[in-house]
Amino acid sequence: MSLWRTIKVAWEGLMLNKVRSFLTTLGVIIGVGAVIVMMAVSAGAEAEIADQINALGANLIMVMPSFSRAGFGRGMSMGPGRMPGLTYADLNAIAQNVTGINGVSAERVTNQTVRAGNTTLEEVPIVGTTSGFPQVREYRVAVGRFLTDVDNERAVKVAVLGYDLAQELFGDASAAVGQSIKIGSVKFTVVGVMSPKGVVGNTDYDGRVYIPITVVFKKFTPARFGGDNVGVIYVSAASKEGMQNVMEQITRVLVREHEVDPASPDFSLMTQDSIIEARASTTETFRNLLAWVAGVSLIVGGIGIMNIMLVSVTERTREIGLRQALGARPRDIRLQFLLEAVMLSLAGGLVGVLAGVGGSYLFNVLGTMRTALVPASIPLAFGAAALVGIFFGYYPATRAALLDPIEALRRE
């Protein structure tokens, strides 16, 4: 029998019970759809993480204090009388001694009440920073100017507002420059408004106030609460290729400044790539869970196909015997039932692909979870469906091929 004729007979066999055939494919539909959605969700999560980290700035190196090694200096050979952590002096040491960088900046954050006229806002993030902040963090000024080195050297009480905060306090961002605000009990003059940036990670950049970091040290963080310590120092390398060299220079400078053992420093360095890799690894468990769900769905679908095909062989025993009596060979019978199983699986795979692509799109548009369709997931899912059909359809097909034609014709 020709292959085309066998395909036609297999198709006619499936169409004898359309509803049963459709219900049989549901497991495959769910499995294939789950594979595509799984990969889209995983790719979307990784892309979201990368975007958030990259939004911090270009070629960024983050220098952070490392207290966990021995707990506030215990076991570290620091200089006499020196408290652990990073200081404003470390920022200046890096800026003066490290080459191959575009800029360096530090931050010290405190929450304060901000007042302007009759408007009062509670718990506003006040960011003490330096003149290099816009360049290092790739964050531009929309109106006015940013903080200068002179502002920090003289601890001038000037402020730069986030875009949304300026609108909330003064109604118009352009009207904020030159106005006075009170942060806590200290009066500041607004000298600039930042461009809209939105929320990156958990930080709303448009709802913050930026002031000289030296003013934060003097007015909002007394010596007993850390003095001139900074939480993190940001260094922007001139190029991605030069980041390793810059990190080595920073390490040498801070080891010398802190007088610590190079094998056990009281600081750590981290790049954007390392953060992305660390964050992306947290999505691996979620991805593996979805992979198991998709795999189980495909197996269940395959078992369903095998079950229905076994029922079909039993129901069509006389038909098989008649075909054998008319000259059909065992391999023709095996091929017919194997093709029926593969057709069921591929039909489910096709619908599953449509469901997976549509589900990924809806998740992205209507949900809070970002998705990114992975083109390779479509042939992967479709191929998995075909393998399921072949694997779970082979046993029923072989059982049909091995039926004795005489016994088959006697079957009622």
C-alpha positions in Angstrom: 0.0 0.0 0.0 1.3 3.5 -0.9 2.2 5.9 1.9 -0.4 8.4 0.7 -3.1 5.7 0.8 -2.0 4.7 4.3 -2.1 8.4 5.5 -5.6 8.7 4.0 -6.8 5.5 5.8 -5.2 6.7 9.1 -7.0 10.1 8.8 -10.3 8.4 8.1 -9.8 6.3 11.2 -9.4 9.4 13.3 -12.4 11.1 11.9 -14.6 8.2 12.9 -14.7 9.8 16.4 -13.8 13.5 16.2 -14.7 14.4 19.8 -12.6 11.5 21.2 -9.7 12.5 19.0 -9.8 16.1 20.1 -10.0 15.2 23.8 -7.0 12.9 23.3 -4.9 15.8 22.1 -5.6 18.0 25.1 -2.7 16.7 27.1 -0.3 17.4 24.2 -1.9 20.9 23.7 -1.3 21.8 27.3 2.3 20.4 27.3 3.3 22.2 24.1 1.7 25.4 25.2 3.4 25.1 28.6 6.8 24.7 26.9 6.4 27.8 24.8 5.0 29.9 27.7 7.7 28.6 30.0 10.5 29.7 27.7 8.9 33.0 27.1 8.4 33.8 30.8 12.0 32.7 31.5 13.4 34.8 28.7 11.2 37.8 29.7 12.4 37.6 33.4 16.0 37.5 32.3 15.6 40.4 30.0 13.8 42.4 32.7 16.7 41.7 35.1 19.2 42.7 32.5 17.4 45.9 31.7 17.1 46.9 35.3 20.8 46.4 36.0 21.9 48.0 32.8 19.7 51.0 33.6 22.0 51.7 36.5 24.7 52.9 34.1 27.2 51.8 31.5 30.2 49.6 32.3 29.4 50.0 36.0 31.6 48.7 38.8 30.0 48.8 42.3 32.3 48.9 45.3 30.6 47.8 48.5 31.7 47.3 52.1 32.2 43.7 53.1 31.4 43.2 56.8 30.4 39.5 56.6 34.0 38.2 56.5 34.6 38.7 60.2 32.0 41.1 61.5 33.0 44.8 61.7 36.7 44.3 61.3 37.3 41.3 63.5 40.1 39.3 61.8 40.9 42.2 59.5 44.2 44.1 59.7 42.7 47.6 59.4 44.5 50.8 60.3 44.3 51.9 63.9 41.1 53.7 64.9 39.5 53.1 61.5 35.9 51.9 61.3 35.0 49.4 58.6 33.2 50.4 55.5 33.6 52.8 52.6 34.1 56.5 53.1 34.0 59.7 51.1 37.8 59.7 51.3 37.7 56.4 49.4 35.7 58.0 46.6 38.4 60.7 46.3 41.2 58.2 46.4 39.6 56.2 43.5 38.9 59.4 41.5 42.5 60.5 41.8 44.4 57.3 41.4 42.4 55.0 39.0 42.8 55.5 35.3 40.5 54.4 32.5 37.3 55.6 34.0 34.6 58.0 32.9 33.5 59.0 36.4 33.0 58.0 40.0 30.2 58.7 42.4 28.8 57.6 45.8 25.5 57.7 47.5 24.2 58.1 51.0 20.4 57.9 51.4 18.1 59.1 54.1 14.4 59.6 54.3 13.1 63.0 55.4 10.0 65.2 55.3 10.1 67.7 52.3 8.1 70.9 52.4 7.5 73.5 49.7 4.9 76.2 50.3 1.7 74.4 51.6 2.8 71.0 50.3 4.4 68.5 52.7 5.6 65.1 51.7 6.6 62.5 54.2 9.4 59.9 53.9 11.0 61.3 50.7 14.3 59.6 49.8 17.1 62.1 50.1 20.1 61.0 48.1 23.4 62.6 49.1 25.7 62.2 46.0 28.5 63.8 44.0 28.9 65.7 40.7 29.7 62.4 38.8 26.3 60.9 39.5 24.6 61.9 36.1 27.5 60.6 34.0 28.0 57.4 36.0 24.4 56.6 36.2 23.4 57.9 32.7 20.8 60.2 34.2 20.4 63.6 32.7 19.2 67.0 34.0 16.1 68.3 32.4 16.1 71.9 33.8 18.8 73.8 35.5 22.0 72.0 36.6 23.3 69.2 38.8 25.5 69.3 41.9 29.1 70.4 41.4 32.3 69.6 43.2 32.2 73.1 44.7 28.8 72.3 46.2 30.3 69.3 47.9 33.5 71.0 49.0 31.6 73.8 50.7 28.6 71.7 51.7 26.2 74.2 49.9 22.6 73.6 50.6 21.3 73.1 47.1 19.0 70.4 45.8 18.1 68.7 42.5 14.6 67.2 42.3 13.3 64.1 40.6 10.9 65.0 37.8 7.7 63.7 39.5 8.6 65.2 42.8 9.2 68.6 41.2 5.7 68.4 39.6 4.1 67.4 42.9 5.8 70.2 44.9 5.5 73.1 42.3 3.0 71.9 39.7 5.5 72.4 36.9 9.1 71.1 36.7 10.4 74.2 35.0 9.0 76.4 37.8 11.0 74.5 40.5 14.4 75.9 39.7 15.2 78.8 42.1 12.5 77.9 44.6 13.2 77.0 48.2 12.3 73.8 49.9 12.8 72.4 53.4 14.3 69.0 54.0 13.7 68.2 57.6 14.4 71.5 59.2 17.1 72.6 56.7 16.3 75.1 53.9 17.6 74.3 50.4 17.6 76.1 47.1 16.4 74.0 44.1 19.0 74.3 41.3 17.8 71.6 38.9 15.2 69.0 37.9 16.2 65.6 36.6 14.7 64.1 33.4 12.0 61.5 33.8 13.5 58.1 34.5 10.7 56.1 36.1 11.0 53.1 38.4 14.1 50.9 38.0 13.9 47.8 40.2 12.3 49.0 43.4 13.7 52.5 43.1 11.5 55.4 41.9 14.2 57.8 40.6 11.6 60.5 39.8 10.5 60.7 43.5 13.9 61.5 45.0 15.8 64.6 46.0 19.6 64.8 45.2 21.8 67.0 47.5 25.5 67.2 48.2 26.7 64.2 50.0 28.7 66.3 52.5 25.4 68.0 53.5 23.9 64.6 54.3 27.0 63.8 56.4 26.7 67.1 58.4 22.9 67.5 58.7 21.3 64.0 58.5 23.9 61.4 59.5 25.8 62.3 62.6 29.1 60.7 63.4 27.6 58.1 65.8 25.4 56.9 62.8 28.2 56.3 60.4 29.6 59.8 59.8 31.0 60.0 56.3 30.5 56.3 55.4 28.9 55.6 52.1 26.8 52.5 51.2 28.3 52.0 47.7 30.8 53.7 45.3 29.9 53.6 41.6 32.7 53.6 39.1 32.1 53.9 35.4 34.8 52.3 33.3 35.7 53.9 30.0 35.2 50.6 28.1 33.9 47.2 28.8 37.2 45.7 27.8 39.0 47.8 30.4 36.8 46.9 33.3 39.1 44.2 34.7 42.0 46.5 34.7 40.0 49.2 36.5 38.8 46.7 39.1 42.4 45.7 39.8 43.4 49.3 40.2 40.5 50.0 42.6 41.5 46.9 44.7 45.1 48.2 45.0 44.0 51.7 45.9 41.5 50.6 48.6 43.8 47.9 50.1 46.4 50.7 50.5 43.9 53.2 51.9 42.3 50.7 54.3 45.6 49.0 55.2 44.0 45.6 55.0 45.3 42.2 53.9 44.8 41.8 50.1 43.7 38.2 50.7 40.9 39.4 53.0 39.8 42.9 52.1 36.9 44.7 53.9 35.3 45.6 50.6 34.0 43.8 47.5 33.6 44.6 43.8 30.7 43.7 41.6 29.9 44.4 38.0 26.6 44.5 36.2 27.3 41.2 34.5 27.9 39.4 37.8 24.7 40.9 39.2 22.7 39.8 36.0 24.2 36.3 36.3 23.3 36.1 40.0 19.8 37.3 39.5 19.3 35.1 36.4 20.3 32.1 38.4 17.3 32.7 40.7 15.0 32.2 37.7 16.5 28.8 37.0 14.4 27.1 39.7 11.2 28.6 38.3 12.2 27.6 34.8 12.9 24.0 35.9 9.6 23.9 37.7 7.8 24.9 34.5 9.9 22.4 32.5 8.7 19.6 34.7 5.1 20.8 34.4 5.4 20.9 30.6 7.1 17.5 30.6 4.5 15.9 32.8 1.7 17.3 30.6 3.3 15.9 27.5 3.8 12.5 29.1 0.1 12.5 30.3 -0.9 13.5 26.7 1.2 10.6 25.4 -0.3 8.1 27.8 -3.7 9.4 26.7 -2.8 8.8 23.0 -1.6 5.3 23.8 -4.7 4.5 25.8 -7.0 5.6 23.0 -5.0 3.9 20.3 -5.2 0.6 22.3 -9.0 1.1 22.6 -9.1 1.8 18.8 -7.2 -1.4 18.0 -9.7 -3.4 20.1 -12.7 -1.7 18.5 -11.3 -2.2 15.0 -10.1 -5.8 15.3 -12.4 -7.0 12.5 -11.3 -4.1 10.3 -7.7 -5.1 10.8 -8.4 -8.7 10.0 -10.3 -7.8 6.9 -7.4 -5.6 5.7 -4.9 -8.3 6.3 -7.2 -10.8 4.4 -7.2 -8.4 1.5 -3.4 -8.3 1.4 -2.3 -5.7 3.9 1.1 -6.5 5.4 1.8 -6.2 9.2 4.1 -3.2 8.4 1.1 -1.5 6.6 -1.1 -2.0 9.7 1.7 -0.8 12.0 2.3 2.3 9.9 -1.4 3.1 9.8 -1.9 3.1 13.5 1.5 4.8 14.1 0.4 7.5 11.7 -2.8 7.9 13.6 -0.9 8.4 16.8 1.5 10.9 15.2 -1.4 12.8 13.6 -3.1 13.2 17.0 0.1 14.3 18.5 1.0 16.8 15.8 -2.6 18.2 15.7 -2.3 18.8 19.5 1.2 20.3 18.9 -0.1 22.7 16.3 -3.0 23.9 18.6 -0.5 24.0 21.5 1.9 26.2 19.5 -1.0 28.6 18.8 -2.0 28.5 22.5 1.5 29.0 23.7 2.2 32.0 21.4 -1.1 33.6 22.2 -0.6 32.9 25.9 2.8 34.5 25.9 1.4 37.6 24.2 -1.5 37.9 26.6 0.8 37.5 29.6 2.9 40.3 28.3 0.1 42.7 27.5 -2.5 42.0 30.2 -0.3 40.6 33.0 2.4 42.1 35.2 4.9 39.5 34.1 7.1 40.3 31.1 7.5 37.6 28.5 9.7 37.3 25.4 8.8 34.7 22.9 11.8 32.5 22.0 11.5 31.4 18.4 13.4 28.2 19.0 10.7 27.1 21.5 8.2 26.6 18.6 10.1 23.9 16.7 11.3 22.4 20.0 7.7 22.0 21.3 6.5 20.8 18.0 9.3 18.2 17.8 8.5 17.1 21.3 4.9 16.5 20.3 6.0 14.4 17.3 8.3 12.3 19.5 5.5 11.8 22.0 3.2 10.5 19.2 5.9 8.1 17.9 6.9 6.8 21.3 3.5 6.3 22.8 1.9 5.2 19.5 4.5 2.4 18.7 3.2 -0.2 21.1 -0.5 0.0 20.0 0.6 0.0 16.4 2.8 -3.1 16.9 0.0 -4.8 18.8 -2.4 -4.2 15.8 0.2 -5.5 13.4 0.7 -8.7 15.3 -3.0 -9.7 15.3 -3.8 -13.0 13.7 -6.0 -12.3 10.7 -8.2 -15.4 11.3 -8.7 -14.6 14.9 -9.3 -11.0 14.1 -12.1 -11.9 11.6 -13.7 -14.2 14.2 -13.8 -11.3 16.7 -17.3 -9.9 17.3 
